[in-house]
Amino acid sequence: MYVRADKDFPTNGESCNYWVARIDERTNTFASQPVQLTHNRGFCMVDTSATADSKRLVFTKRSEDEGVYVADVEAGGTRITPPRHLSMIQGVEFPNGWTPDSREVLYTSNRDEGWGIYRQPVSGGSAQPVLVEKTAGRRADFGFPRLSPDGGWLLIERPSPGSTLGIHNDLLRVPVSGGPEQLIASDIWGIPNCAAPPIPICAYSKKENNQIIFIGFDPRFKQKRELGRFTFIDPKAFYGGMLSPDATQIVISRPAAGDIYLLNLQTKALRKIIVKNWTNFVSMDWTADGKGLFVSALQPAGVLLHIDLHGNAQVLWQPGGEQPVWALPSPDGKHVAMPADSVNLNVWMMENF
């Protein structure tokens, strides 16, 4: 008897099942075709043991949940209130942003046997679907969605033809009210992002030789223009950029390092921020007022930091675990939406198998 994980990424988290087969002791190979014993969804089994008569099996049932949490911002972004769970659905969920009025959180969820994008009031209430896909056990390929500044368009990523998500992606827009997808750009680099409402500017990037070219566009009309360029400090590294809330700067970071750069889109000047006592950054987002950054670091546990533009860091949240935790501020600067993961462990017994 052995445990085998499903080949396809299931809709409700990792899934494992028991399989049985006879062993040829001379060759240490299967002497019979393996037979699936259980048909579990959403959890795996560890620490398996059996009673002496082989009639009962005891194991630890392990499942992981990722949920969306919301906190209030205090002290100019350097402190947050204890985070509260927004959605109580078990599964995998992570935030994507806020509606322009700061009243609803937009997030990705794998509820209801499929991956989807939902909006839910921060004050409570039920979630409403924006885009849902029945993925038949695999992860959806709409990337890390963002809402346009006017709230009318959902910006999503799809794999470019012949590619897989994360390698070469196309950027598309989808009406929040419903309608067909429309292509904005092909073969983009990194995650698209937007300025704060009401500034109607979003940005994506493209890689060209040893440079990242940042392209600004208006999601309403798909109008594009070059914003600026960044030359790789390390040609082998990956760099990501985020447009500031007022669309005047781009913060550029190198994951797994402590490098942060600010590119002024008016003067094209580049300034390096040296962060004191922290490194191994995973991702970052601007604070709502543009005076600081919410930075995710792994050292080795996930830590959420507030870093001002002079490199001074303040710990906001350290929920535990090795998963990164990031923060997306509401446009009014009063709240942040964050992901956090948890592990559920319970001892189970199986008999009559």
N, C-alpha and C positions, 0 to 999 in steps of 0.2 A: 504494500500500500504506500502511496506517495501523494504529495500535494503538487498540483500543477495550476499555474495561473492561466487565465483566459488569454488567448492570443490578441483579441481585439480589446481596446480600451473600453470598458463598459460605461454605461451612462451614469451609474451611481457609485463610481469609485472602483478600486481594485477588487477583482473577484477571483477566488481560487476554489478548486474542487479536489475531492479525493478520487484517486484512480487506483485500480487494482490490476495486477497481472502476475502470472506465475513466472518464476525465475528458473532458468537452466543453470544449476550449480556448477556444471562443468565449464560452461562458456561465459557465465555471468551476464547472460543476455535474456531478454524476454522469451519465455517458452510458449506464451499465449498472447493474443491480441489484448492490449489494455482496455479495460472497461471503466467508464465513468460511473462513480458510485454516488456522488452528490451533484446537485444542480443549484449551487449557491449564487447569490448576487450581492455585491457590495461589501464583501468582507473576505478575509483570508484566515487560515488556521495555522497556528504555531504551537510548539510545545506538545506535540501529540504523544499520548501514551495509551496503553491498553491494559485491561485487567488480565490476570493470569489465564483465565478461561477464554480470552479473546472475544467475549460477548459484549463488552462495553469499551467504548473509545472515549477518552477524555482529551480535550484540546482547549487552547485559548483562542477565542474568536476575536480577531483584530480588525478594526475598521478605522478609517481616517475621514474626518469631516473638515471641510474648509468653509468658513462662514464669513458674512459681511458684518462688520461692527461699525458703530458710529460713536463719535465723541465730540464734545464741545471744545472749542479752542479758547484758551485763556492766555493772558500775559503776553500779548503780541505774537502768539504762535509758539512760545517757548514752553507751554504747558497745556495738557489736555485733561479733561475729566475722565474718570474711569469708563472705558469703552463699554457699550451695551450692544447686545446682539440684535441686529435689525431683522433678519429673516431666521425663522426657527426651523427651516427645512433641513433635514439631514442630507448631506451630499457634498458636492463641490460648488462653491460660489465665491466670486471675487468681484470687487467694485470696478466700474468703468468710468464713473463721473457723476455729475449732478445736472439736474435741469436748471435752466437759466434763473429761475426764481428761488433756487436753493431749497426747495421744499421736498424734492424727491431724489432718491439715489438710483442711479442706473447700474445694474450689475448683471454678470453672466451667471447662469445657474444650469445645473443638469437635472432639474426636477422633471417629473412627468415623462420619463423614458426618452428624453431628448434634450439637447443643449439649446438654450435660449437666452435672450437678453430681456430683462424685466426692469420695470420702474416701480419704486415703492416709496410712499411718503415717509419722511424721517420721523414724523410724529406718530406713526403707526398706521395700521390699515393693511389691506391686502395688496399683493403685487399684481401688476398688470403687464401682460406680455407685449413686447415691442417687436421681437423677431424670434421665432421658434423654429427649430429644425429637428425632425425625427432622424437621428443619426445612426440608428440600428447598431448601437454598441460602440461606436467610435466617437472620438472627440470632434466637435464642430470645427470647421475651418474658417471661421470669421475673425480669427485673431483676437486682438485686444481692442474692442470697439470704443469709439469716442463719439460724443454728441457735439454737433455743431453749435457755435455760440448762440444762435437764435433758437436752438432747440428743434429745428425743423428736419434735420438730417442726421442719420446715423452713419458714421464713417466706419467701414469694416475693411478687413483684408481677406483676400482669397489667394490661394496659391496661383502663381502664374502658370500658364499652360505648360505641362511637362515637368512641373516642379512640385515640391511639397511645402506646406506652410512653415515659414521660418527661414527658408532658403531664398526664394524669389517670390515676392508677393505683389499682387495688384491691389490698388486702393480704389474702393468703390463707395458710392453714397447710396443710401436707401431712405426714402421718405419715412419719417416716424409714423405718419398717418397711414402708411401702407402703399406699396407700389413696387415697380421693378427696380433692380439694381442698375446703377449707371457707373461706368468706368471713369475715374478721374486720372489715374496715372498707373503705369506699368513698372514692374521691377523696382519697387521702392526699397529703401534701406531703413530699418528701425521702425518705431511705432509712431504713427501720425498723432498730432496733438494740436490744441487750439488755444487761442488767446481767450481772455475772460470776456463775457458779455458786457457791453454790446458790440465789441470790436469784431467784425466779421472776417477774421483771418485765422486760418489753420496752416499747418506746415507738415511737410514730409521731407524726406531726404533721399538722395541717390548717391551711390558710390561711383566715383570716376577716378581710376588709377589710385593715387594716394590721397585723395580728397573726398570729403563729404560735401555735397552741394545741397543747401537747404532751399526748398521751394515753398513759397507762400501761395495760398489760394483761397478764394472765397467759395465756400461750399455751395452757396446758392446758385452761382453762375459758372463754377469750375474755372474761373479766371486764375491764371498762374503768373508768378514772377519770381525771379531768383532773389533770395534774401541775403545770402552770404555763403562763404566757403570756409572749410576748416581742413587744414593739412595735417595728416596723421603725424603725431609725435613718434609713435611706434607703428611702422607699416603693417605689422602682423596683428595688431590689436583691433578689437571692435570698439567703436565709439558711438554713443547715442546722444541725441540732442532734444531739448525741450524748449519750446517757445515760451517766453515770459508772458504774464497776464496782460501787459500793455503792448505786447508785440514789438518791443524795442531791443530785446536781447534774446540770445539762445544760450542756455547752459549746456555744456558738453561734458560728458563723463565717460570714463573708461571703466567698465565693470571689473570687479575683482582687483581693483587698485584704489588708490586714494586721490586720483587725478580729477580735478574739476576745473573747467575753463569757462569764462564768460566771453561771448562774442557780441560786441556792440554792433547792431545792424545799421546804425547810422554812420559811424566812423570806421567800421570794420576792424576796430582795435580788439585785440585778444588779451585777456588778463587771466592769470592762473590764480586759483584760490587754494591756499595751503591749509588743509584742515588739521587742527591740532588734536593729536592723540587718537585719531581714528583712521581706518583704512578698510579695504575689502568692501567697497560699496557695490550694491547690486542694482539699484535703480534710484531715481530721484524725480521729484515733482516740485514745482514752485509753490510757495505759500500764496494765498489769495492776493496779498498786497504787493507781491513781487520783491519783498525785502529779505527773503530767506528761502530755504529749501527744506523740503521733507525728504530725508534720505534713508534708504534701507541699507543696513549693513549686516554682515554675517561675521561674528567674531567669537566662537563659531555659531552661537545662537542668533536668531533673528532679532535685530534691534531697530527701532524707529527713532531717527534723530531729527532735530531741528538744527540746521546749520545756517548761520547768517553769512552775508557776503564778504565777511572778513575772516571766515574759517573757524569761528567759535561754535562748538557743538554742544547740544543739550539733549539728553536722553528723554524721549517722550513716552515710549512704551516698549517693554520687553516681555512679551507674552510667554516666552519659552519655546523650545523647539528649534529645529534647524531650517525651517522655512522662512523666506524673506517676508517682511511685513512692510507695506508701503501705505502712504496716506494721500488721498485725493481731497483737496479742500473744496468746500462749497463756494460759489461765486461771491457770497457776502462775507466770507471769511469766518463764519461763526462755527462751522462744523468741519469734521473730516470723516471720510469713509475709509475703512481699512479692512484688509483680509486677515484672518487668523485661522490656524489649523489646530485640530485637537485629535487625540487618539483615544479610541474606546477599546477597553480590554475586559473581557468577561470569560469565565470558565464555563464550558458547555460539556455535556455528555451525550453520546450517540449510542444507541443500541438497536438490535434487530436489523442490522445492516448485512 
